[in-house]
Amino acid sequence: MTWSAFAQETLLDNDPGAIAPASNYFKMNPFPKYGVFLNGGLAMPYTDIKKPTNAGYIIGLEGQYKALYYLDLALGLQSGKLSAGETDANPANAKPRFDNQFLNAVVVARFSPLKLLKDIKYNSALYYFGNLYVGTGIGIVSSKVEANIFTAANYKYIGNYSGIDAVIPVEAGITLPVAQFRNQQQLKLNFNYRINFAMGDKLDGYITPSAVNFRNDVYNTFTAGVGYCF
C-alpha cells in the first residue's frame, strides 16, 4: 500500500465526516447462497363465483438459491384452501359455492433492482429497501374441489373437479435480514404478495361462457415467512 493510499484509508477510518468513495455493500461482500423458508398467510380466489369471497389459508416451504447478488431463484411447495359463494340449508335454493383444497408448486425468479445502485452502505436505508423484489415464473396447481350442484344460463357445473392446471405467478415482496451469524449465515423474514394466473377455468368447479367471463381463474396470496440462509 502506498503512503497516500494509507493516509486516505486512515482518514476515512478516523474521521466520520470524511466522504468515502461510493461502494455497493451487496456487490462487495459475500452473501449466503442458499435459504430455506417456512411461510404462511391468506389466499383469496377470483373466479366465476364473485362473492362472497372467503379468506382462505396457505402454508408451505420454499428453497432459495442466490444466482447473483440481485437475482434469486425460488422453488416453493404450498398447500391451502380457496372458498367462495353462498350456502342455503334448503337444497331447492342451491347457489353456486365451492371449496378447493389445493396444492401448488412454483419456480420463480426474483429481481431486486435497487441492489444495482452504486452506493449502498451497510445498515443504511438502501441496505434494507434494496431487498425489495419483483418476480415471475411458472408452476402447477392441483385442485380438489367440492362445489354445489347448480345450473344456470351463465354457469356450467363440472362437478367436484380434481385435476392439475398450469399457473403463472407474478409477485412482489421484500426479504429482510434480522440476524447474522458466522460464515455469512443469516436469519431472514420474507413478506410476499403473489397473483397466480391459472391456465384454466375449473378451480371453482364451474365454467362460464366466454361471452360472460373470458378470464381464467386467479387466486392471490399474501404470506409472511421466516428463513435460514447459509
C-alpha positions in Angstrom: 0.0 0.0 0.0 1.4 3.4 -0.9 1.6 6.2 1.7 -1.1 8.2 0.0 -3.5 5.3 0.0 -2.6 4.5 3.6 -3.2 8.1 4.6 -6.6 8.2 2.8 -7.7 4.9 4.5 -6.6 6.2 7.9 -8.5 9.4 7.3 -11.7 7.6 6.4 -11.4 5.3 9.5 -10.9 8.1 11.9 -13.0 10.9 10.5 -16.8 10.2 10.5 -17.3 13.3 8.4 -15.0 12.2 5.6 -16.6 11.3 2.3 -16.0 7.7 1.4 -16.0 6.5 -2.2 -19.2 5.0 -3.4 -19.5 1.3 -2.8 -22.2 -1.3 -3.1 -22.4 -3.5 0.0 -24.3 -6.2 -1.7 -21.8 -6.4 -4.6 -18.6 -6.2 -2.5 -19.5 -8.7 0.3 -20.1 -12.4 0.3 -23.7 -13.5 0.6 -25.4 -16.7 1.6 -26.1 -18.9 -1.5 -28.9 -21.0 -0.1 -32.0 -20.4 2.0 -34.9 -22.5 3.5 -38.1 -20.7 4.4 -41.4 -21.6 6.2 -44.3 -19.3 5.2 -48.0 -19.0 5.7 -50.8 -16.5 5.1 -54.0 -15.7 3.3 -55.4 -17.0 0.0 -58.2 -15.3 -2.0 -59.9 -16.7 -5.1 -61.0 -14.6 -8.1 -63.1 -16.9 -10.1 -66.6 -17.3 -11.7 -68.1 -17.2 -8.2 -67.8 -13.5 -7.4 -69.0 -13.2 -3.8 -69.0 -13.5 -1.0 -65.3 -14.5 -1.2 -63.9 -16.0 1.9 -60.4 -15.6 3.0 -58.6 -19.0 2.8 -55.2 -20.0 4.0 -51.9 -21.1 2.6 -48.8 -22.6 4.2 -45.7 -24.1 2.7 -41.9 -24.5 2.3 -39.6 -22.7 0.0 -36.0 -23.2 -1.0 -33.9 -20.3 -2.4 -30.7 -20.1 -4.4 -29.0 -16.8 -5.0 -27.7 -16.8 -8.5 -26.5 -13.2 -8.4 -26.4 -10.6 -5.7 -29.5 -9.1 -7.3 -31.2 -12.3 -8.5 -32.8 -15.2 -6.5 -34.3 -18.4 -7.7 -37.0 -19.9 -5.5 -38.8 -23.3 -5.5 -41.9 -23.4 -3.4 -44.4 -26.1 -2.4 -47.6 -24.8 -0.7 -51.0 -26.2 0.5 -54.1 -24.2 1.1 -57.8 -23.6 0.7 -59.9 -21.4 -1.5 -63.6 -20.7 -0.9 -66.4 -18.5 -2.3 -70.2 -18.5 -2.7 -73.3 -18.8 -0.5 -74.8 -21.6 1.4 -78.5 -22.4 1.9 -80.0 -25.1 4.1 -82.8 -25.7 1.6 -81.4 -27.7 -1.4 -84.1 -26.2 -3.6 -82.4 -22.8 -3.1 -78.9 -24.1 -4.1 -76.5 -21.4 -5.0 -73.0 -21.5 -6.5 -70.4 -22.2 -3.9 -67.1 -24.1 -3.8 -64.2 -25.1 -1.6 -60.9 -26.0 -3.1 -58.2 -27.8 -1.1 -55.2 -27.1 -3.3 -51.5 -27.9 -3.6 -49.2 -25.7 -5.7 -45.6 -25.9 -6.7 -43.9 -23.0 -8.4 -40.5 -21.9 -9.6 -39.9 -18.1 -9.6 -37.0 -15.7 -10.4 -36.8 -12.6 -8.2 -35.1 -9.5 -9.3 -34.0 -6.8 -6.8 -33.4 -3.7 -9.0 -32.3 -1.4 -6.1 -29.3 -3.6 -5.4 -27.8 -2.4 -8.7 -27.3 1.1 -7.3 -23.7 2.1 -6.9 -23.7 3.5 -3.3 -25.3 1.2 -0.7 -23.9 1.2 2.8 -24.4 -1.4 5.5 -27.4 -0.7 7.7 -28.4 2.3 5.5 -32.0 2.7 4.3 -30.9 1.2 0.9 -29.4 -1.8 2.7 -33.0 -2.7 3.7 -35.0 -1.3 0.8 -32.6 -2.9 -1.6 -34.2 -6.2 -0.7 -37.4 -5.3 -2.4 -38.0 -7.6 -5.3 -40.4 -8.4 -8.2 -40.7 -11.9 -9.7 -42.4 -14.3 -12.0 -42.1 -17.9 -13.0 -44.2 -21.0 -13.7 -45.9 -23.7 -11.7 -48.8 -26.1 -11.3 -51.8 -26.2 -9.0 -53.5 -29.5 -8.1 -57.1 -28.9 -7.1 -59.6 -30.9 -5.1 -62.9 -29.1 -5.4 -66.3 -29.6 -3.7 -68.9 -27.5 -5.5 -72.7 -27.1 -5.1 -74.8 -28.6 -7.8 -76.0 -25.5 -9.6 -77.2 -24.8 -13.1 -78.0 -21.5 -14.7 -77.6 -19.9 -18.1 -74.2 -18.4 -17.2 -72.8 -21.4 -15.3 -71.8 -24.9 -16.3 -71.4 -27.1 -13.3 -68.5 -29.5 -13.9 -68.7 -31.4 -10.6 -66.2 -31.9 -7.9 -63.2 -31.2 -10.1 -59.9 -32.9 -9.3 -57.1 -32.0 -11.7 -53.9 -30.2 -12.4 -53.6 -26.8 -14.1 -50.6 -24.7 -15.0 -50.2 -21.3 -13.2 -48.2 -18.2 -13.9 -47.2 -16.5 -10.6 -46.5 -12.7 -10.6 -45.2 -11.4 -7.3 -43.6 -8.6 -5.3 -42.1 -8.6 -1.8 -39.2 -8.0 0.5 -36.7 -10.2 2.3 -35.2 -8.6 5.4 -32.2 -9.8 7.4 -32.9 -9.8 11.1 -29.8 -11.6 12.5 -26.4 -12.6 11.2 -24.1 -15.4 12.3 -20.7 -16.6 11.4 -19.8 -17.6 7.9 -22.4 -15.3 6.3 -25.3 -17.3 7.8 -28.4 -15.2 8.3 -31.9 -15.3 9.7 -34.4 -13.5 7.4 -38.1 -12.5 7.2 -39.9 -12.6 3.9 -43.2 -10.8 3.0 -44.7 -11.8 -0.3 -47.8 -10.8 -2.4 -48.4 -13.1 -5.3 -51.0 -13.2 -8.1 -51.4 -16.7 -9.5 -52.9 -16.8 -13.1 -54.3 -20.3 -13.7 -54.3 -21.6 -17.2 -57.8 -22.9 -16.8 -61.3 -22.1 -15.6 -62.0 -25.1 -13.3 -60.6 -24.1 -9.9 -64.1 -23.3 -8.6 -66.0 -26.3 -10.2 -67.8 -24.1 -12.7 -67.2 -22.8 -16.2 -68.9 -19.7 -17.6 -69.3 -18.9 -21.3 -66.6 -16.6 -22.7 -69.2 -14.0 -23.6 -69.9 -13.7 -19.8 -66.5 -14.1 -18.4 -63.5 -14.5 -20.7 -60.9 -14.7 -17.9 -59.5 -17.8 -16.4 -59.4 -18.4 -12.7 -57.0 -16.4 -10.5 -56.0 -16.7 -6.8 -53.9 -14.3 -4.8 -51.8 -15.0 -1.8 -50.2 -12.9 0.9 -47.6 -14.7 3.0 -45.1 -14.0 5.7 -42.2 -16.3 6.3 -39.0 -16.9 8.3 -35.9 -18.5 6.8 -32.4 -19.6 7.4 -29.8 -18.6 4.8 -26.4 -20.2 4.6 
